[in-house]
């Protein structure tokens, strides 16, 4: 079972550790955040900016916690406007392949509709990330166009009916 929590300032240490631990893993399929992001000062400034955006309700950031309470991922809704937002997520290497991303995305889709009043979400992924494509497909997203993600070929997906939630497969304990 995974839990989502809205991003808070007290997540800072665990979140920076998570990002550092998984940097090389993430850069395989998503653009790198750059060296400054991983410094205490750079990360602290970025976290403050994210919390300001969340307070203004233009974004909704979440951390994903595993059964033991450890931070194992992130799921974010950014650029909230006109009933929609862009979905982004990253699950750490140690939790990959166990249904965590599928469950976390399903949960944030329910939150998007019920708590944030959203009616549609978009998401992008690189062509070399079939696991992310499966997560989106399992959660009712439809491929709508080719795109570029950080200069890499990718796909854009959309989910227009957030009120309907396809059942997510269970998370495999690990």
N, C-alpha and C positions, 0 to 999 in steps of 0.2 A: 504494500500500500504506500502510495506517495502522498505527500501533503504539499499544498501550495500556500505560501504566505506572501502578502504584499511586501515589497522591498522596504526595509527600514534601515536607519542608520546603524543599528546594532548588528546588522548582517555584514558590516564592512570587512572585518577580519576574515570571516569564513568565505566571503565572496571573493576577496582578493586571493586567498589561498587556492580556492577552486579555479579561478581564472589562470593563475600561474601554473598550477598542476596540470591543467588541460590545454595549455597554449599550443604545444606542438600537435596535439591531437586535433584541435579545432582548425588549425591553419591548413590542414589537409583538404578541407571542404569549404571554408569561409575565409574571407580576407582577415589578415592579422590586424590586431588593434594597435600595434606600434609599441615600441619600447617604453615611451613615456606613460602609457596606460598602466603599466605594471609596476611603476615606482609608487611608494607610499603617497607622495605628494600628488602625483598625477591621478592615481586612483581615487584619492580622497576628493579632489576637485571634480572628477567625473561623477562620483557618487552623489555629491552635493547637487550637481546640475540635474541628475536623474531624479532625485527626490523633489527638487523644485518643479520639474516637469510633471511629476506625479501629483504633487499638491495642486497644480494648476489644472489637473485632469486632462492634459493633452496626451498623456501616456499612462500606462498601468504596467508596473514592473512587478514580477513575482520571482521568488526563489522556490526551487523544488527541493523538498527535504525527503530523505529516505526513511525507512522504518526506524533507523537508529537516531534520527534527527540530524544526520549530517547533510550538508548542502551538496546536492548531486546534480543540480541543473538550474536553468533559468527559463522562464517563459514570459515574453513581453508583448504588450500591445502598444504600438507607437503611432504617432500622428493621428490621433483620434479626431475625426471631423465628420460631420454629416452622417452620423450613424455607422461609420465604419472605422477600421483601423488596420494597420499592418501587423501581422503576427510574426514574431521571431522567437526562436528557442534554441537552446543548446544543452545537451545532457553530457555529463562527464564520461570519459572513457570507461571508468569502472562500472558505470550503470548502463552502458550501451547494450542494446540487443536484448533487453528484458521487458520491453513494453513500457518503459518509464516515459519516453517521449510521447507515445500515443496516449497514455493515460493523462499526462500533464496537459497536452494540447486539448484533449476532450474536456478536462476540468476548466481550462481557461476559456474555452468556447461557451461553456455554461455560464461562467462568470460574466463574460462579455455581454451575453443576452440579459441575464437576470439582474446583475448588479450595476453594469455600466451602460445599459440601454442601447447596445450596439445591435445592428441587424446584419452586418456583413463584415467579413475579414478577408484580407489578401495575404499572401505569403509568397516568398521567392526561395528557390533553392538552386544550387548548381547542378548541372547534368551529371556530375560525378558523385552525387550524393543520393543513391537509390534508397537508402534508409529513410531519409527525410521525405522523399516522394511517397514512400509507403505510409509514413505517419500522416501526411496530409490526405492521401486517398482514404485511409481508414477513418478519418475524421470528417468525411463528407466534402472535402475540397475538390474542385474540378480544375484541371489544367486549362488555362485560357490563352496563353501566348508564350513565345520564346522571349527571353530577356537576357540581360547581362548582370552578373553579380560580382562586383569588384573586378571587372574586366574579364570574367570567366563566363562561358556560356551557361545559361540557366533557363528556368521555367518559372512563370508566374501562375499562381493558383488563386482561386476565389471560393469563398463559401458564403452564399447569400442568405440562407435560411438558418440562422443561428437558433431559432426556437426548436428545430428538430435536431436531436442529438443522436447520431448513430452510436450503438453500443460499442464501447471500447473493450478490447481484449484485456484480460486481467494482467497485472504486473507479475512477472515471474520472480519469486524471491531469489535473492542471490547472496 
